[in-house]
């Protein structure tokens, strides 16, 4: 759950749509994951070769959580949203409140079912 829950529940829809479009444009072979080469080519558009290679290496170290040599959509979302600092204290509080509400509803449903 954690960070992915916050992303899915609380990030502005337009932000997710924008990041989805960026991911799709970077995914040159349309296989749903980003390879090192695809990331490198994207970074080359905004930086020099040395800087692009460093950014890609850093990204893979931080983001490729299953260490399969590619970055899937969820890994990409978590990394870019975290990078853009969308997850501020207010957003985290909203996420915890949402989780609290889910827990309260679950407890109420369990109590109701026991009463039957």
MIMIRO-382969 format. One line per 4 residues: their letters; for each residue x negated, y negated, z negated of C-alpha. Coordinates in pm, 1 decimal, always signed. Example, Ala and Ser with C-alpha at 12.3 -4.5 7.8 and 13.67 -1.06 7.14 Angstrom:
BEGIN
AS) -1230.0:+450.0:-780.0 | -1367.0:+106.0:-714.0
***
This chain:
BEGIN
XXXX) +0.0:+0.0:+0.0 | -188.8:-309.3:-128.5 | -317.9:-539.4:+141.0 | -125.5:-367.0:+418.6
XXXX) +202.9:-416.0:+227.3 | +128.3:-786.7:+192.7 | +48.2:-814.1:+562.0 | +359.8:-631.3:+675.8
XXXX) +597.6:-802.2:+435.4 | +475.3:-1153.8:+389.2 | +271.4:-1272.0:+683.6 | +459.2:-1509.3:+910.3
XXXX) +608.3:-1328.9:+1211.0 | +443.1:-1569.2:+1453.7 | +104.0:-1495.5:+1297.0 | +153.4:-1119.9:+1340.8
XXXX) +270.1:-1170.7:+1701.1 | -34.4:-1385.9:+1775.5 | -270.7:-1127.2:+1624.2 | -93.6:-847.8:+1813.1
XXXX) -145.9:-1034.9:+2139.6 | -513.2:-1090.3:+2057.3 | -556.2:-720.1:+1979.8 | -388.7:-620.3:+2307.6
XXXX) -607.6:-858.5:+2507.1 | -922.0:-715.7:+2344.8 | -810.9:-354.0:+2399.0 | -937.7:-337.2:+2756.8
XXXX) -868.8:+33.5:+2812.0 | -525.3:+12.4:+2640.0 | -588.8:+312.3:+2413.4 | -468.4:+137.2:+2096.9
XXXX) -809.7:+102.2:+1932.7 | -1100.5:-136.3:+1973.6 | -1441.1:+6.7:+2052.4 | -1768.5:-167.3:+1970.0
XXXX) -1801.7:-265.5:+2337.5 | -1453.1:-417.8:+2346.8 | -1524.4:-616.9:+2030.9 | -1863.4:-723.5:+2166.2
XXXX) -1710.6:-843.7:+2494.3 | -1451.8:-1045.2:+2302.9 | -1713.4:-1207.3:+2079.0 | -1929.9:-1288.9:+2382.6
XXXX) -1656.5:-1528.9:+2493.6 | -1710.3:-1741.7:+2182.2 | -2074.6:-1683.3:+2086.5 | -2414.9:-1580.7:+2219.6
XXXX) -2524.0:-1217.5:+2255.9 | -2723.2:-1199.0:+1930.6 | -2446.7:-1358.3:+1725.8 | -2182.2:-1141.7:+1896.4
XXXX) -2373.7:-822.0:+1815.5 | -2414.4:-929.1:+1452.1 | -2044.2:-1011.3:+1419.3 | -1944.9:-676.5:+1570.8
XXXX) -2180.8:-485.6:+1342.4 | -2050.1:-674.3:+1037.7 | -1691.5:-619.0:+1145.8 | -1736.4:-245.0:+1185.3
XXXX) -1908.8:-215.9:+847.9 | -1624.4:-398.6:+675.4 | -1323.4:-283.8:+877.7 | -1369.9:+66.6:+1017.7
XXXX) -1233.0:+222.2:+698.9 | -1199.9:+574.0:+841.4 | -1546.5:+544.5:+1002.2 | -1432.6:+683.3:+1337.4
XXXX) -1628.6:+428.6:+1542.1 | -1325.4:+225.5:+1645.0 | -1089.7:-27.7:+1490.4 | -720.7:+54.0:+1503.7
XXXX) -443.4:-204.0:+1494.3 | -387.9:-188.8:+1116.5 | -759.8:-223.9:+1046.1 | -770.6:-518.9:+1286.0
XXXX) -471.0:-687.2:+1121.0 | -610.4:-644.5:+772.9 | -949.7:-780.1:+875.1 | -828.2:-1079.2:+1073.3
XXXX) -563.9:-1183.3:+824.7 | -810.0:-1149.1:+539.4 | -1066.2:-1340.1:+746.7 | -819.8:-1620.4:+817.9
XXXX) -748.6:-1642.4:+444.8 | -374.3:-1617.0:+495.7 | -361.2:-1417.2:+175.8 | -371.5:-1692.6:-78.2
XXXX) -261.5:-1681.8:-441.4 | +96.5:-1780.7:-354.1 | +127.2:-1500.7:-97.4 | -8.2:-1245.7:-342.9
XXXX) +241.7:-1360.4:-607.1 | +522.6:-1318.0:-352.5 | +401.2:-967.1:-276.5 | +397.9:-870.7:-642.2
XXXX) +745.8:-1017.6:-684.9 | +864.8:-813.6:-387.1 | +709.5:-500.7:-538.0 | +872.8:-580.2:-872.6
XXXX) +1210.7:-611.2:-699.4 | +1160.9:-276.2:-526.8 | +1074.4:-114.9:-860.9 | +1376.4:-272.6:-1032.4
XXXX) +1609.1:-148.2:-758.3 | +1456.9:+200.4:-778.8 | +1504.2:+208.9:-1157.6 | +1864.0:+89.5:-1124.4
XXXX) +1936.2:+358.3:-863.2 | +1779.0:+629.3:-1080.9 | +1990.3:+518.5:-1379.5 | +2302.9:+515.2:-1164.0
XXXX) +2233.2:+863.6:-1031.5 | +2175.7:+996.7:-1385.7 | +2508.6:+853.8:-1497.4 | +2700.4:+1045.8:-1230.5
***
